[in-house]
Amino acid sequence: MLMNQLAVELNKTLEGTAAEQLLSDLGRRIYFPKGIIAQSAEAKKSAHRANATIGMACSGGKPLRLRVFAEQFPSFTENESVAYAPTAGVEKLRYLWQEQILRKNPALAEADISLPVIVPGLTAGISYTADLFLDAGQTILAGVPCWDNYSLIFEERRGAALKGIHFVNEGDTSVNAGGTSSGCIDLAAIEKAVNEEAAGGLVRLIINFPNNPTGYSPGVDEAAAISSILERAAKNGVKILVLCDDAYFGLFYEEATFKESLFGKLANLHRNILAVKIDGPTKEDYVWGLRLAAVTFGCKGMNEACYEALIKKMMGLVRSSVSCANTPSQYAFIKAHDNAGIEDEKRAYFEMLKERYLLVKKFIAQNKAPAFLKPLPFNSGYFMSFKTIGVSAEAIRRALLAEYGIGAIALGADYLRVAFASLETSQIEEVYGKLYALTPL
Ligand SMILES: Cc1ncc(COP(=O)(O)O)c(C=O)c1O
C-alpha cells in the first residue's frame, strides 16, 4: 500500500533521529489527516459566520445538552461535559500536565520535552506507544515479574516478544528483608540484557517504578546506574527506546529511594535514547475510572518539529481507535487542580498508604517467612510480592481464599502479589498472619 503523503512528510521531519529508526511499520505509516478534525479546528478559529464542520448538534454556538445530563455535571459547561475533546487533549490540560511533570522531576530542568498527548488511561498510552515503536517479531525488555497486561499489549496485540529481566535480585538472601530502601536492583542482569539486545542495533525497554507487582523502586545510586547502562549502549550507536510506565509515581515511602521518574534522567541523556513517559492521574490522583493519562516524549537534541511529528503520529493512533479521550474527565482534572486543597488531601492519602506499607514492612521484619514464601524487596507503590518456593503461587492463592476468604494474586507460576494499598491497616496483621500460617498442598 502506498504511504500517505502526510506520513511521508512526518517521517522526513524525523529523519536522522533515534525515533525514525525505532518506528514500527504502523508507526511509519500513521499520520494525522487533514480531515474533519483538522478542518473543524481551523473553522473554530476562523469561521466567524457559521460553523458547519463538526459532528455535534449545536444551538446558540453550544452543543445541545439534555437537562438530565446537565444535572449530572452541575459545574460543567456544555463544552466541558458533552462536547468532543481535541484529539491530543484539552490544551489547558496538556500544559498543566507538562508543568506538573517538570515540577515533580527537577532533573528535567535542562531538557526539552514534548507537550503531552492526552489518552484514555495509561493502558492506552502504553498500547499506542507499542503501536508506534514495536513490530511483530521484535523484542521489548521488561522486569520479571511485571504487570500482566504487558503480555497482552506487547505479545498478543503487537506480536512482539516480551523478554524478562530479573530487575530485583531474587537470589541474594541478604536482601530478603522485605521493606528496604535500596540496593536490590540486579544491575548486572539489566546490563547483560541490554547488551544482548544492543547487538541488533536497537533496544526497547519498559521501566515501571514504583513497580507492579514487586513494589520496588531504585535508590538514588541504582537509578543513576540504570541510566549509565543505557548511556553506554547509546554511546556505541545503539538506538534505545525507553518507556517509563509511571503509573504509581509519587508513592515512595523510603528516604533513600530515587523520587523522580527515570524519564527525567533519560529525556536529555543522549541523542540515541528516546524516552517516553506514560503517566496520569489514575493512581496519582486516586481517579482510576476517569480514564485519563498522558504520553510525553523526551530525546536529547530533538527539536520542536520532531516532537510535533511524533505528536501527530500519536494523534493518528488516538483518532483511529478512540477518537479522543473523555471530555468531562479532562475538565474534572483541570477544575480539581484549580483547588488549593488538593495537595493536602493527596498528602493525607499518601500517609494512609505509607502507614499500611510500614505495617507490612514491620510484619515481614518481625516474622520468619514460611519455607514456601520469600518476600521480595519493596519500598513503594501499592504492592509487595512473594516468590513462592516449591509450591505454585496458584496453590497458595487458592488455599488462602478457600481456608480464610482472603484474596491475593498469583502471577505466573511463582509470584504471589499482595496489594497492601487495598487493605485496611486493621487487616494487615491478620492477612499476613494467615498467609504465613498456611499449609498449602
Ligand atoms: C504498572 C501499571 N501500568 C499501567 C496501569 C494502567 O493504568 P490505567 O488504569 O490508567 O490504564 C496499571 C494499572 O493497574 C499498572 O499497574
The ligand as an SDF file (V2000), in Angstrom:
LIG
                    3D

 16 16  0  0  0  0  0  0  0  0999 V2000
    2.1430   -0.8500   36.0460 C   0  0  0  0  0  0  0  0  0  0  0  0
    0.8450   -0.3260   35.5760 C   0  0  0  0  0  0  0  0  0  0  0  0
    0.7990    0.3930   34.4440 N   0  0  0  0  0  0  0  0  0  0  0  0
   -0.3490    0.8810   33.9730 C   0  0  0  0  0  0  0  0  0  0  0  0
   -1.5330    0.6580   34.6220 C   0  0  0  0  0  0  0  0  0  0  0  0
   -2.8190    1.1070   33.9970 C   0  0  0  0  0  0  0  0  0  0  0  0
   -3.2720    2.3380   34.3270 O   0  0  0  0  0  0  0  0  0  0  0  0
   -4.6650    2.8710   33.7450 P   0  0  0  0  0  0  0  0  0  0  0  0
   -5.7310    2.3640   34.6600 O   0  0  0  0  0  0  0  0  0  0  0  0
   -4.5240    4.3660   33.7470 O   0  0  0  0  0  0  0  0  0  0  0  0
   -4.8320    2.3480   32.3600 O   0  0  0  0  0  0  0  0  0  0  0  0
   -1.5530   -0.0820   35.8020 C   0  0  0  0  0  0  0  0  0  0  0  0
   -2.8420   -0.3370   36.4880 C   0  0  0  0  0  0  0  0  0  0  0  0
   -3.0330   -1.2030   37.2650 O   0  0  0  0  0  0  0  0  0  0  0  0
   -0.3350   -0.5970   36.2810 C   0  0  0  0  0  0  0  0  0  0  0  0
   -0.2920   -1.3410   37.3790 O   0  0  0  0  0  0  0  0  0  0  0  0
  1  2  1  0
  2  3  1  0
  2 15  2  0
  3  4  2  0
  4  5  1  0
  5  6  1  0
  5 12  2  0
  6  7  1  0
  7  8  1  0
  8  9  2  0
  8 10  1  0
  8 11  1  0
 12 13  1  0
 12 15  1  0
 13 14  2  0
 15 16  1  0
M  END
$$$$
